[in-house]
Amino acid sequence: MRHIGPISGISAYQDQYIATAGYDNQLILWDGHSRTAIARANHDHLANQCSFSPCGRYLVSSSSDHTARIWELPYLKLHAVLADHEDDVEMSAFNERGDRVATCSRDHTVRVFSLDGRLRAEMHGHQSDVISVSWERGDSQLLSSSDDGTIRRWNAETGELLETIDLGSVETDTIAIAEDGAVFAGNDNGEILIIRPEGITRVTAHAAGIKRLVYDQRRLISLSYDRNVMIWSYRQDGTLRRIRVSEFPSIVWPRSCAFFGPTKLAFGTFGSTYALYDYASDTWDTGGIAPDISLNAVAHAHGSTYAIGDAGVAYKDGQPISTPGSLCNFLLPFGRAVLTGGQMGRVFDAVSGELRHQHRSPLNCGATFVKDGIPHAVIGAYTGEGLVFRYEGESIVHVATVPLHDNAIKGLACSRTVLFSVCATGAAAMHRLSDFSLMREFDKAHDRIANGCAALPDGRFVSISRDRKLRIWTDGHAEVFPSPHRHSIKCVATSPDGRWIATGDYAGSIGLFDVEHHRWVLVTRPTAAGISSLAAAPEPGQFTASCYDGHLYPVRAPSPVRKTATPPLMEAHP
């Protein structure tokens, strides 16, 4: 038993068990010391997080299949399904007595269930996705943090909202609670906020957003996409003192960790099992971790097909050609090069394996354009910047870093004069390629997180989102078309002739949209794993899909199609 996709969630019980939740839908229970797999269970979609009950008899897991599930240990026998949410469940937590489970979801709600799966309370009030939930001591109250930039306190029995703590509209993915009731919050600015009755203290901690805080016995752990873990001591006077900082090995995913024994931390990875870090000796143990097989990107260039994924190995026509060495999110043909990058913030040429640039945060996507007759590329970062490169002779030179959004850039596309971008907040923007000045910004371009965009040859753009809708943008106006996808749309691509739009989702389905007739003409599901990327193939009407199962799948448009149009769902941004 092993993971074949990234490990997104991890939990530990004393110094006995470690449990991992993965993007391969798997939940695995391990002997913590030997890394021996004891039992395995599955969700129907991504497994996001997991947590042990205080007694060690149960494990609760949270999934993008819209459920949390309670499992009996050590065999991971299904005990109850907590199935009332309407979107991804991001986190679940047992109370101190172990007789209640709190869940939070991207449906903007918090819920409380009993061990038998019955809904006990439901909390409404957040205006955006709820990412983190924690029980306050005594089990009578809950705290939740959301992308709406607030922390909210709830009555765990009645669901009543007791308090709203406004954090200045800065997204906060994670919270933790100390013995004295102090609340720690980690935000997208890299700050740790210490919230006490007398006020809020801000501690500048990381150079990028904080993804997870974990607290135990006056020790606070902070993880960030700046690729550092920091260990803090929480002092009696209510302040934090940093006692250790360590850079992550490239295989570690800074999304979750757990205390294991007196001085060790367990981390999720982009591999088959978890990593251990001993912060007393400042040593990492990543032995025995096999890279996972996921592919994150595909591209056609130079008469060949390129692919890359979590293991940081670039492939050309199925054969490895270079090793950037960390998870990579995109492939961008650029002259003789194929640019790539990801978690380490490094821009590589996948063809030669050469490092071209180092940024302060992970990289997500890219697009090319021509300016003053010279080929240029722009690469989007988690911290909202666009990194601009151009060809100078035979060299690729970084010429600018320009602010595009205040959160992670999820997609970039270029016409002859316009740079179009979408953001994790659901926003979209149009910038002039001449000087990267802002033309138009759409704060509510999408109902949920935007996941990608692409350009049509006539100057229009398309974008997709977790809201499962396709948007076609013309002069800043969007026609919105409902899609046949049942899960969040992950990726989008357009054909060179502008006839077809291809979309792929996290459940392995691919849709084709006929642009001329405004009609979906094909939905196919070549795999049960998620579609990570789509690229137009050299043959007309064909695309190639990369998948988290490590395979590439061809997609062919049908012909002919009927001329019955599907009307747009709505008109946006008049």
Buried (B, 14 or more C-beta within 10 A) or exposed (E): EBBBBBBBBBBBBEEBBBBBBBBBBBBBBBEBEEBEBBBBBBBBBBBBBBBBBEEBBBBBBBBBBBBBBBBEBBEBEEBBEBBBBEBBBBBBBBBEEBBBBBBBBBBBBBBBBBBEBEEBBEBEBBEBBBBBBBBBEEBEBBBBBBBBBBBBBBBBEEBEBEEEBEBEEBBBBBBBBBEEEBBBBBBBBBBBBBBEEEEBBBBEBBBBBBBBBBBEEEBBBBBBBBBBBBBBEBEEEEEBEBEBBBEBBBBBBBBBBBBBBEEBBBBBBBBBBBBBBBBEEEEBBBEEBBBBBBBBBBBBBBEBBBBBBBBBBBBBEEEEBBEBBBBBBBBBBBBEBBBBBBBBBBBBBBBBBEBBBEBBBBBBBBBBBEBEEEBBBBBBBBBBBBBBBBBEEEEBEBEBBBEBBBBBBBBBBBBEEBBBBBBBBBBBBBBEBEEBEEEEBBEEBBBBBBBBBBBBEEBBBBBBBBBBBBBBBEEBEBBBBBBEBEBBBBBBBBBEEBBBBBBBBBBBBBBBBBBEBBBBBBBBEBBBBBBBBBBBBEEBBBBBBBBBBBBBBEBBBEEEBEEEEEEBBEEBBE
